[in-house]
Amino acid sequence: MNKPHALIAGAGIGGLTAALCLARIGWRITLLERAPLLKEIGAGLQLSPNASRVLKDLGVLARLDGASLKPDAIRIRRGRDAKLLALLPLETAERTWGAPYVLALRSDLQRSLLETVACAPDIRLLTGITVAGFATTATGVTVAAKQGPTTSTFEGDCLIGADGVQSFIRQRLLASSKTDLRFSGHEAWRALVPADRVTPELQDLLLRPETNLWLGPNAHAVHYPLRGGTIVNIAIIIGKANPPKIKPDGWTNSGDPNVIKARFSNWHPIVRGLIASAPEWRTWPLAELAPLAHLSAGRIALLGDAAHPMLPFLAQGAAQAIEDAASLAQALSQAFAPNQSVEASLSAYDAARRKHTAKVQKASRQQGAIYHLSGPAALARDIAIQALGPQHMLARNDWIYRGS
C-alpha cells in the first residue's frame, strides 16, 4: 500500500511542524510555499510548554539549544516607575508541565524546523509556488499551483491550509462564512538590539535570563536576551485607533524610531534606554478573526493563523499552531483504520481544536485589555497581581500549558 499523501500550503512554523508530525505517522508530505526563499522576520517567540513539548518530541528543540533561552522567571513591572508587581519562577516549568518554557527567535525556530525537515525523506518542500485553486475528487484533493508562468497540479489525500493570517485556503474553503480579518486596535513594534549597543549600566538588567513584561496605559513592552546574550529581543504592543497603512507586499512596515520614543517618553529609563538602543524597528497591525464555525470541510483543514489568528497577549500564536500540528497527526493516524476515513479524521481534528483555540483567542483578547488598563483600573490590577502571588499567577495559564 502506498503511503498516504498530504499537501500542505505554507511552510511557516505550523506547516513545517505539521509536515514533521505527519511524517512520523507514515505519511508523505508535499509542502507548497509561495515565498521563493524562506526568510523570517527576527521576531522573538515565547514557546510555552504546550508547544515545546511537541518540538522536543520531534527533535527540533535540541537544534535550538545554542540560540534559545530557558528563562528563570517572568518579571512583571509597572512601566512608569519599574515597580515590581510579580516575579514568576520558571525553573520548575519542565517538572510542572512536562516541557520547558523556551524563548527563541522565529527565524531560529524556522531554521531548526527546516533542518529537521531536511532529514525526513518523506517530506518534499517546494518554494516559489502559489496555490491558485483546489478541488476535492472522489479519492482525494487536487491542487492547482503557479510557479511563475507555469501552472502545475498536485494530488493528495488531503490539503492542509497553513498559509497564514491572510489564508487563501480559508477564503476559498469557507467563502460562505464570515472570514474577513479586522484590525484589532493594536499595533506591534519589534526590534533586535545588539547587546553591545546597550549602555553598560543597563546590560546587567537586560541580559538576565528572564522574560521582562512592563505594563502601562494602552501599551506594554516585553524583552528578553537571546543567542547567548548577544542580542535583546524587544516587542511592544500599542493601542491605535485607526489601522496603519500596510505595504501591498506584506504586513510589515519600517517603524519611525521617533514615534516609539515619543510614545514611551514618560516610561522608566530602562525601557526608554532599550528603545533608544534599537537600530531599527518593524511594525505591523494586529489582525483579529472571529472564531470559525468549522476548521475543516471534507478532505481540507486549516491550521495555525489560517484557522485562528491570535492576539499576542498570551504568547500563544505559534504555540497553538504547533499544537494544531500534533492534533492533526493524531487524528490522521486513524484515517485508514476500519470504519474510518480522511474526512472523519479531519472532522475529529476540527472537534478537538476548534473550541480550545477559540477559548485561547478570547483569553488573549481579555489579557490585552488587562495589560493596557489606565488610571484607577490599572492600580486595581497591580494590587490584584501582587495579592495573587507568583504561584497563583502561573496557575492561571495551567489549562494552556498542559495542552488541549
C-alpha positions in Angstrom: 0.0 0.0 0.0 1.3 3.4 -1.0 1.9 5.9 1.8 -0.9 8.4 2.2 0.0 11.9 0.9 -0.8 15.2 2.4 -0.5 18.6 0.6 0.3 21.5 2.9 0.0 25.1 1.8 2.5 27.2 3.7 5.9 26.4 5.2 5.8 28.5 8.2 6.1 27.2 11.7 2.7 25.5 11.6 3.2 24.0 8.2 6.7 22.7 8.9 5.6 21.2 12.3 2.6 19.5 10.7 4.8 18.0 8.0 7.1 16.5 10.6 4.2 15.2 12.7 2.6 13.6 9.7 5.9 12.1 8.5 6.3 10.4 11.9 3.0 8.5 11.4 3.9 7.3 7.9 2.6 10.0 5.6 4.3 11.6 2.6 4.1 15.3 2.5 4.4 18.0 -0.1 4.9 21.5 1.2 3.9 24.3 -1.2 5.4 27.6 -0.1 4.7 30.8 -2.1 7.9 32.6 -1.0 10.9 31.9 -3.2 13.2 32.0 -0.2 12.2 31.1 3.4 13.0 34.2 5.3 11.6 35.2 8.7 11.4 38.5 10.5 13.7 38.4 13.5 10.8 38.5 16.0 11.0 36.6 19.3 8.7 33.8 20.3 7.8 32.6 23.8 7.3 28.8 23.4 5.3 27.7 26.4 5.3 24.0 27.4 2.3 23.1 25.3 4.5 23.9 22.3 7.9 23.0 23.4 6.6 19.5 24.3 5.8 18.8 20.7 9.1 20.3 19.4 11.0 18.3 21.9 9.4 15.0 20.7 10.2 16.0 17.1 13.9 16.6 17.9 13.6 20.3 17.0 14.1 21.7 20.5 17.6 20.2 20.7 18.6 22.0 17.5 17.6 25.3 19.1 19.8 24.9 22.2 22.5 27.3 21.2 20.2 30.2 20.2 17.3 29.9 22.6 16.8 30.6 26.3 15.0 28.8 29.1 14.2 31.8 31.3 14.5 31.6 35.1 11.4 33.8 35.6 8.9 36.2 34.2 9.4 39.6 35.8 6.3 41.9 35.7 6.8 45.6 36.3 4.9 48.9 36.1 6.1 50.9 33.1 6.3 54.4 34.7 8.5 53.5 37.7 9.7 49.9 37.4 7.8 48.8 40.5 8.0 45.0 40.7 4.5 43.6 40.6 5.4 39.9 40.3 8.3 37.5 39.8 7.0 34.3 38.3 9.5 31.4 38.7 10.0 29.2 35.6 12.9 26.9 36.8 10.4 24.1 37.5 8.4 24.5 34.3 9.6 21.2 32.9 8.8 19.3 36.1 5.4 21.1 36.4 4.2 20.8 32.8 6.4 18.1 31.2 8.3 20.5 29.0 10.4 23.7 29.4 9.4 27.3 28.7 11.6 28.4 25.9 12.4 31.8 24.2 13.7 31.9 20.6 13.7 34.0 17.5 11.2 33.0 14.9 13.9 32.7 12.3 16.0 30.4 14.6 12.9 28.1 15.2 12.2 28.0 11.5 15.8 27.1 10.7 15.6 24.3 13.3 12.4 23.0 11.7 13.9 23.2 8.2 17.0 21.3 9.3 14.7 18.6 10.8 12.6 18.5 7.6 15.7 18.1 5.5 16.4 14.8 7.4 12.9 13.5 6.6 12.9 11.6 3.3 9.1 11.7 3.0 8.8 15.5 3.1 9.2 17.5 -0.1 9.4 21.2 0.2 8.7 23.4 -2.9 9.3 27.1 -2.7 8.2 30.0 -5.0 4.9 28.2 -5.7 1.5 29.6 -5.0 -1.7 27.7 -4.6 -4.2 29.1 -7.1 -7.1 26.7 -6.6 -8.2 23.3 -5.3 -10.9 20.7 -5.7 -12.0 17.6 -3.9 -12.2 14.4 -6.0 -13.7 11.1 -5.3 -10.4 9.8 -3.9 -8.6 12.9 -2.7 -7.7 16.5 -3.4 -6.3 18.2 -6.5 -4.4 21.5 -6.1 -3.5 23.9 -8.9 -0.4 25.9 -8.2 1.5 28.6 -10.1 5.3 28.9 -10.3 5.9 32.0 -12.4 4.1 31.5 -15.7 3.9 27.7 -15.1 0.8 26.0 -13.7 1.2 22.6 -12.0 -1.3 20.2 -10.4 -0.7 18.2 -7.3 -2.8 15.3 -5.9 -3.0 14.1 -2.4 -5.3 12.5 0.2 -5.9 15.8 1.9 -5.0 19.5 1.8 -3.9 21.5 4.9 -4.1 25.2 4.8 -1.2 26.5 6.9 -0.9 29.7 4.8 -1.1 32.3 7.4 -3.3 35.1 8.6 -4.3 36.1 5.0 -5.0 32.5 4.1 -6.1 31.8 0.5 -7.3 28.3 1.6 -9.6 29.7 4.3 -11.1 32.3 2.0 -11.9 29.7 -0.7 -12.9 26.9 1.7 -15.3 29.0 3.9 -16.5 31.5 1.3 -20.0 31.5 2.7 -18.9 32.2 6.2 -17.5 35.3 7.8 -13.8 35.0 7.3 -12.8 38.7 7.0 -9.9 39.9 9.1 -10.4 43.0 11.1 -8.0 45.4 12.7 -7.7 44.7 16.4 -6.9 48.2 17.5 -3.3 47.2 18.4 -0.1 47.6 16.6 3.1 45.6 17.2 6.6 47.1 17.2 9.6 44.8 17.2 13.3 45.2 17.3 16.5 43.2 17.9 19.1 45.2 19.9 22.7 44.0 19.8 23.9 43.8 23.4 26.9 46.0 22.8 24.6 48.8 21.8 23.0 48.8 25.3 24.6 51.1 27.9 26.8 49.3 30.4 24.6 50.3 33.3 21.6 48.6 31.6 23.3 45.5 30.4 23.1 43.6 33.8 19.4 44.1 33.9 18.6 43.5 30.2 20.8 40.3 29.9 19.4 38.4 32.8 17.9 35.1 31.7 14.3 36.4 32.2 11.3 37.5 30.4 10.5 41.1 31.3 7.0 42.4 31.0 6.2 46.1 31.5 2.6 47.3 31.8 1.4 50.8 31.0 -1.7 52.7 29.8 -2.7 51.4 26.4 0.7 49.8 25.8 3.0 47.1 27.1 6.6 46.0 26.4 8.3 42.6 26.6 12.0 42.0 26.3 14.5 39.1 26.9 18.0 38.2 25.8 18.7 35.6 23.1 21.6 33.9 21.3 23.8 33.6 24.3 23.1 37.2 25.5 24.4 38.8 22.3 21.0 40.3 21.5 17.9 41.6 23.3 14.6 41.0 21.6 12.0 43.7 22.4 8.3 43.6 21.4 6.0 46.5 22.1 2.2 46.5 21.6 0.4 49.8 21.5 -3.2 50.7 21.1 -4.0 52.5 17.9 -7.4 54.0 16.9 -7.0 53.6 13.2 -5.2 50.8 11.3 -1.9 51.9 9.9 -1.1 51.7 6.2 0.0 48.3 5.1 2.5 47.7 2.3 1.0 45.8 -0.6 3.5 43.0 -0.4 3.1 42.2 3.2 2.1 43.2 6.7 5.4 44.7 8.0 6.5 48.3 7.8 9.6 50.1 8.9 8.8 52.0 12.1 9.9 55.6 12.7 12.0 55.4 15.9 11.0 58.9 16.9 7.4 57.8 17.1 8.0 55.0 19.5 10.5 57.1 21.6 7.8 59.8 22.0 5.2 57.2 22.8 7.3 56.0 25.7 8.8 59.2 26.8 7.2 59.0 30.3 8.2 55.4 31.0 11.0 54.2 33.2 14.6 54.9 31.9 15.3 51.1 31.5 12.6 50.9 28.8 13.5 54.2 27.3 17.2 53.2 27.1 16.4 49.9 25.4 14.1 51.6 22.9 16.8 54.2 22.1 19.3 51.4 21.5 17.3 49.7 18.8 19.0 50.0 15.4 15.7 49.7 13.5 12.0 48.9 14.1 9.5 46.7 12.2 5.8 47.3 12.8 2.6 45.7 11.8 -1.1 45.9 12.6 -2.5 43.0 14.6 -5.5 41.3 13.0 -8.4 39.5 14.5 -10.8 36.9 13.1 -14.0 35.8 14.8 -13.8 32.0 15.7 -14.7 30.0 12.7 -17.7 27.7 12.6 -15.5 25.0 11.1 -11.8 24.3 10.7 -12.3 21.5 8.2 -14.5 20.6 5.3 -14.2 17.1 3.7 -10.6 16.5 3.0 -9.4 20.0 3.6 -8.4 21.6 7.0 -7.0 24.8 8.4 -4.1 25.2 10.8 -2.4 28.0 12.8 -3.0 31.6 11.8 -5.1 30.4 8.8 -7.6 28.9 11.3 -7.4 31.2 14.4 -5.2 34.4 14.3 -4.2 35.1 17.9 -3.5 38.4 19.6 -0.1 38.1 21.3 -1.1 38.8 24.9 -0.8 35.2 26.0 2.1 34.5 23.6 0.1 31.6 22.0 0.1 32.3 18.3 3.0 29.9 17.3 2.2 27.6 20.2 -1.3 26.9 19.1 -0.2 26.3 15.5 2.3 23.7 16.9 -0.4 22.1 19.0 -2.7 22.1 15.9 0.0 20.1 14.0 0.3 17.5 16.7 -3.5 17.1 17.0 -3.8 16.9 13.2 -1.3 14.0 13.1 -3.1 12.2 16.0 -6.4 12.4 14.1 -5.0 11.4 10.7 -3.2 8.4 12.3 -6.6 6.8 12.3 -7.6 7.8 8.8 -7.2 4.3 7.3 -8.4 2.3 10.2 -11.5 0.2 9.8 -14.7 2.3 9.7 -12.6 5.5 9.5 -11.7 7.9 6.7 -9.7 11.0 6.0 -12.8 13.1 6.2 -13.8 11.7 9.5 -10.2 12.2 10.8 -10.2 15.8 9.8 -13.6 16.3 11.4 -12.2 14.8 14.6 -9.2 17.3 14.4 -11.8 20.1 14.0 -13.7 19.0 17.1 -10.5 18.6 19.1 -9.1 22.0 18.3 -11.9 24.5 17.5 -13.4 25.1 20.9 -9.9 25.2 22.6 -8.4 27.7 20.2 -11.5 29.9 20.3 -11.1 29.9 24.1 -7.4 30.9 23.8 -8.3 33.6 21.3 -10.9 35.0 23.8 -8.5 34.8 26.8 -5.7 36.6 24.8 -8.1 39.4 24.0 -9.1 39.7 27.6 -5.5 39.6 28.8 -4.7 42.5 26.4 -7.4 44.6 28.0 -5.9 43.9 31.4 -2.4 44.8 30.3 -3.4 48.1 28.9 -5.6 49.4 31.7 -5.0 53.0 32.9 -5.9 55.1 35.9 -7.7 53.6 38.9 -8.4 50.3 37.0 -4.6 49.9 36.4 -4.0 50.4 40.1 -6.6 47.8 41.0 -4.9 45.4 38.5 -1.5 46.0 40.1 -2.9 45.3 43.6 -4.6 42.1 42.3 -1.4 40.8 40.7 0.5 41.4 44.0 -2.2 39.8 46.0 -2.4 36.7 43.8 1.3 35.9 44.2 3.6 34.0 41.8 2.1 30.5 42.0 -1.5 31.6 41.5 -0.4 33.8 38.6 1.2 30.9 36.9 -1.7 28.6 37.7 -4.0 30.9 35.7 -2.4 29.6 32.5 -2.2 25.9 33.6 -5.0 25.0 31.2 -3.0 26.3 28.3 0.4 25.0 29.2 -0.8 21.4 29.8 -2.2 21.4 26.2 -5.6 20.5 24.9 
